[in-house]
């Protein structure tokens, strides 16, 4: 009986971890698409790629996760450029990607 409880707890923790990772990836995808739309460039591959995960301290002092994502975009349809964003929890803290037509950055 205790083994079943431990397995259920591990399963719940694994599901929570997976669910948080999916939610962060979906938010990163939305932010990348929106940045490309505002800048008038083409979003490539229809997705973002997670490439970093680390522990960080949030503004309130609590420990949390910081996830880094990459995405690709094209200015003229023939080039491929890489954008980058970092989410700390559900908040965007770093963004580098397509500039707006007036030269400003998107975020």
C-alpha angles and dihedrals in degrees: 000000000000089000090058091051092050091049091049091050092049090048091051092049091048092050092049090050092049092045093051091049092051092048091051091048091050091050091048090050091051092049092048094048092048092049091051092048092051092047093047095237131129119262108222131211092007093249148070125238122222110225107162142035128177142154116259140170116248124219090264090057097251122129117249143150130279115203125195123206136186129205134179129229138172128219099196104014093256102069131066121214130178126229126194135204136178124207120198103198101318095329124100109232103164130029131171119169144101116359119229117253090259091056098257120126119252097241 
